[in-house]
């Protein structure tokens, strides 16, 4: 059965919205898009405001949402924040993680996000022992996304070492807090994730691979993860050059930057996404671009943790693709992530309009869908995934917006609270600003209290 949606305005590409757009949907696909339909056809669902492809959150750690507001007192940096993060990780089990992840993914739906890449490394019991089902935690995350109504690329993460120490000339052993992240070897990780892929994949869920970082995974093991992903056509993600200290440690042990280590291990390719790349130098950027790899920028987290501003201009000039993520969920607002890429460059360069507005919008939509292994998503055209979001234009933030300014106003002024409607896979997940099945605020409050209560 074909459903029809009549969009007051829709972004079909370019700098300007189209008026009176009818989107036809059958199953989980868009079957037709027709613009310049001034009157809503009978039976078509009206979508007042600006409709865009659903947003893509290409980098998430769902359990970090429990840290919001709890890590901001006093001075510190990424490393002091990490110790607080470990405390929350130690409190999770499959049941509590399901409840927390479901609420977080539902919050993402309210923010207009149709697909999330979950960089998942909380695999085992707190002491490192396996659950009866070694994939119990991953299965909980997959079920949470399904029940929240959004697509998921579960990036099952390889994590083997406690860090890099130039004084030792190699890798540190795992700390007790990191024990549950590790499978002990890359081969054991590959065996476990293969079982997960055989049971959890579906029309709304993909299993991809991730390497936590060069700090946590040695080059030989990076190759194992890379080979696993490439043999299956799965996305491959890495944390890379997130902090300057990471680069210094990597140079001290390997004599190379993290990007160089990944490249030498065969990890750079068009299927690769490097998360952050904040301190990637010019040579690194050239390697990333030459490989046609992507970089996922997470500006709200990068500024929250005082990590720095990513080299977005250099990366794009070298040919790298860009996408966006909310990472630690200091905020879940892809509009904020999007505009910050541009606004950071304005502040650094003294020039406005570093990126075209439509290119920023593509980072938040098609760039993320492609990074997460859904290349048929992130656009409004026949044959694409039926994933789209409508932003209301009547609220205080966007009142007075017209057709010519709709896209720019949305990118530079909208917030997640302006999202009115979300369709994912042809199914309405958010209607009139409310999730159709989840009481998001109540479930977030309960789930966060459960894992943070003394």
Buried (B, 14 or more C-beta within 10 A) or exposed (E): EEBBBBBBBBBBBEEBBBBBBBBBBEEBBBBBBBEEBEEBEEEBBEBBBBBBBBBBBBBBBBBBBBBBEEBEEEEBEBEEBEEEBBBBBBBBBBEBBBBBBBBBBBBBBBBBBBBBBBBBBBBBEBEBEBBEBBBBBBBBBBBBBBBBBBBBBBBBBBBBBBBBBEEEEEBBEBEEBBBBBBBEEBEBBBEBBEEBBEEBBEEBBBBBBBBBBBBBBBBEBBBBBBBBBBEBEBBBBBBBBBBEBBBBBBBBBBEBBBBBBBBBBBBBBEBBBBBBBBBBBEEBBBBBBEBBBBBBBBBBBBBBBEBBBBBBBBBBEBBBBBBBBBBBBBBBBBBBBBBBBBBBBEEEEEEEEBBEBBBBBBBBBBBBBBBBBBEBBBBBEEEBBBBBBBBBBEBEBBEEBEEEBBBBBBBBBBBBBBBBBBBBBBBBBBEEBEBBEBEBEEBBEEBBEBBEEE
